[in-house]
């Protein structure tokens, strides 16, 4: 979409399609007598598959292929429109070449020119009317975005449309938690918008893979109350999955970038299990005698539990919390 696309003379241009990879831990955990109990709704709820399987399930493979095909098709249409080439030409390059030299990329109309960085800098100096070797004014993308945000925040008094960003995993609690959607904090912000008479409409920018069910429910309830008081629409980011979709569901309208991931629904709960905690560890891929596990870590002073009472009280445990208890080799 840029006016001009340039490439270094010895650079290369790669156009080889999209792919997805997943790491599986079930086999490694099994060697230590560990496993994960999972309760999930629906066969397509794949978030816990790395701890249960050693390859993609048919359902997860299907939804991944559908997602990649959709993203690739959108990329081809967008690129073809702005580069004055056909979708078929781009697909042929991906199938037969993949990586092109600078001259080949130019001949295929994937770039507009071949140029060194100093040549580009000289043109920018001319555009900004900077003489000689003096550096022209530059800015980073983050600084540019912050300036735009400051300009928006500097608006005058009167009727407004509020934009509320919901970014990150949904968690319970509050008190200024960062890089997550805090249940208590978000409920408070939604309530303030509902009671503010100068706010005539609200846009929710939701970018979340989901998270806590109770926090999602609390936020969702406040969204319902807000929707009853004034217009509210949702703009989806990279994800609006699980709890993220739960939050957005009561709004009047949805808007989603076609190049982003669709919503994934259904809850799950997981619980780590251990047949027995190991006291020794063998070097991977060898038949040498087992090495004693290190005992310097503070949590090892506790008496290890040989089972987790999931049947008595199923916990809601994230995979991040689970990994804290994995044995580690080395000092």
N, C-alpha and C positions, 0 to 999 in steps of 0.2 A: 504493500500500500504506500510505500515511500515514493517520493518523486524520482529519486535516483538510487539504484543499488549498485555498489562498486565492490570489486573483489581484488585482492592482492595478486600480482602477476604469477606468483608461485603458490597461490592458495588453491584449495580444492573446494568443490561444491558437492555436498552429499544429499541425495534425494532417494532414499531407499525404503520408504514406508514407515509405519508405526509398529511397535512391538510392546509386549508386556511380559514381565518376569515376576515370579513369586518364589520366595524361599520357604522351604518346608523344614520343620523342626521335629516332627513326630518321631522320626527314626533316631535322632540324637537323644531325645528325651527318653525313649524306650531303653536305650543302653544303660541309663542310670535308674531304671525302675520308676520313671516319672510318666505322668499322663495328665490329661485335662478332661474333666467332665464338662459337657456343654449341653445346655438346654436352648434350643433355638426354634424359631417359627419359620417354616419354609425352607426348601432345599437350596434356594439361591442366596441365603444368608451366609456368605463365604468368609466373613472376617476372621473366623476361628479355624478355618481349614488348615493353615500352616501347622497347627498344633495337633491336628487329628489325622492328617493324610500325608502321603509322600508324593502325591501328584494331583493335578487339577481334577476336580470332580466334573462329570459331564455338564452339570448345571453351571458351574463356575466358568468352564471353558466356553460354553455357549454365550453367556452374558458378556464375557470379556471380548469374544470375537465380534459380537454385535456392537459393543461400544467402540472398539478399534475401527471397525468398518464405517461406523457413522462419523467418527472424527476424521478418518482419512478421506471420506467422500466430501466432507465439508471443506477440508484443506484443499483438495484438488479443485473444487468449484471456485473457491475464493482466490487461489493462486492463479488459476487460468484466466479469471476475469481481469485481474490487475496486471498480468504479465503478457497479455495478448497472445496466448497460446491455447491449445485445446486441452481438455481433460485427458483425451486419449494420448496426446503427446507426453504429458507429464507421467501418465501411468506407464508408458513405454520406457521412459528414462528410468523409472523406479524398477521396472522388471528386467531391463537389459543392461543398464549401466550402473546406476546407484551412485557412484562417485565420478565427478567430471573435473577435468582441469579447468583453469580459469578461462582459457580460450574456448573450450567446449561449452562451458556455461554461458559465455557470451553469445556463441553461435546458436545456442538453444533458446535464447531470449530469457534466460533465468536471471541474468544481471544486465545492467545497462552499459557498464564500462569496466575496463581493467585499469587499475591505478594504484600507486603506492600511497601510503598514509600521508606523506609530506605533500603530495599533490592535492589531496583532499583538504588538508589543513590550509594550503595556500588559497584555494578557492573560497573557503570559509572566511579567511581574512579579508578577501576582496568583497565578499557579501556584507561583512560587518564593518567595512571601511577602516580596517586596521592596517597601518603602514608597516613595511619591513617585516622583521622577524618577531615583532611584538605578538604576544599571545592574545587571541581573541577571548571574549568573555565566554565562559563555559559554566554548565551547571549539571548536577547529577539528576537522574530520574527521581530519586527520593526527594531532593530539594525542590524540584519542580512541582511534584505532587503536594508537598507541604505548603508551598506558596499558594497553589490553587485553593487548597483547603482553607488557608488563612483568609484569602479573598472572599470565600463563601461565608466564612464565619463572621466577617465584618459587615454583613448585611444590616440594613436599618431595622427599625421597629415596625410592628404591624403584623398582618396576617402572614403566616409562613407555612411551608411544606417541610416537615422534618424528615431527615434521612437517618435511620438508626442502623448501625453496622453490627451484625452478629457474626463474629469471626472465631473459629476454633471449636474445640471439643466442648460439649455441654457438660458442666459439672455442678454439683450442689455446693451451697455455701455462698459467701460473698466477701465483702470487705476489700474490694479493689483487686481481685485476682486478675492477672494479666495473661494475654494470649489465649484466653478461653472465654466461653460464654458462661458467666457466673449466674446461677439461677436467681439468687436474691438480688443481685445488682441489676440484672436485666428486668426483673419484675418491677423494681423501683423506677427504672427509667421509662418503662412502658406506662406505668401509672402516672408519672409526671406529664407525659405527652397527652394522655387521655384527659387530664384535668386542666391542661393549659389551653385556654380559650383562643389564644393567638395562633395555635397550631391547628390548621384547617384540614390537613391530610398527612399521612405518614407513609414513608417508603421503608420497608425492611430489606436490607441487603444481607441475605443469609448465605453464609459460606461455612458449612459445618458438616462433618461426617457423622454427627450424632453424639450420643454419650449417655448421661444419667437419665433414667426414665422419669424419676420424680421431678428433677429440675425441668425436663422438657414439658411435663404436665403442668407445672406451675407457670412456666412462661406461656405455654399455649393457652391457659385459662385467661391470662392477662391480655393476650392478643385478641381473644374472643370479646372481652369487655371493651377493648379499644375499637374493634370493628363495629360494635354496636353504637359507638359514640361518633365516629368520623370515618371517612374513607381511608382504607389502608391497602397497599399493594405490596407484593413481594418481588424483589429482583434477586434471582439466584446467582451465586458465584460459581466456583469450581465444583462445589458439592452442595446438595441439599438433601442429605441422606438421613434415613432413620429419624432420630429426634429433630434434625434440622427441618425435615419435611413436616413433622408433627407441628412444629412451631408455625410454619408458614401456611398450613392448611386452612385456617380460619380466615385468611385475608381475602379481599374481594377479587384480586387478579394476580396472576403469576407472569413473570417474564424471565426467560432463560436464554443465555447465549448458546447457540446451537453447537458450539465447539466445547461445551462443558459437559461434565458427567451428569447423567440423570439421577433421579432419586432412587435410593434403595431402602426398602422398608423391611420391617419385622424386627422384633426384639431378640436378645440373647442374654444368657448368663453363663459364666464359666467358673470353674473351680479346679485348682491344681490338686493332683493326687499323687501319692508316693507309696509304692509297695514297701520300700525300705530306703532309708537314707544311706548312701554309700559312705564308707570310711576310707576307701582307697580309690585311686584313679590310675588306669593304665594309659600309657602314651598311645594316641590314636595310630592305628596302622602297624603296631608292633606287637611282639609277643614277650616283651620284657616284663619283669616283675612289676606289679602295681606300685605306684608312688603314693606315699601318704598325702592326704589332702592337707592344705594349709589350715592352720588354726588361729591365725592372727586376727581374723575379722571379728568384730565385736559380736555379731549375731550368732557366731558359733559357740559362744559361751552358754547359749540357751540349750536346753535339752531338745534334740530334734524329735518331731512328731512323726510316727510311722504311718499315720493316715490323717486325712482331713475329714472332719465330720460333716460332709455335705448333706448326707441324708437327714441329719438332725436340724441343720440350719444352713440352707444353701446360701452362700455369700455371693454378692455381686462384685466380682473381682476383675479388674482390667488386666490385660496382658502385660502392661508395664509393671504392675504390682507383682505379677507372677514371676517375672524374671529376676526380681530381687532375691528370690530364694534358690536360684540355680547354683549348684556348686561351681567354683571356679578353680582352675589349676594355676600353679605358679605362685610366686611370692607377691 
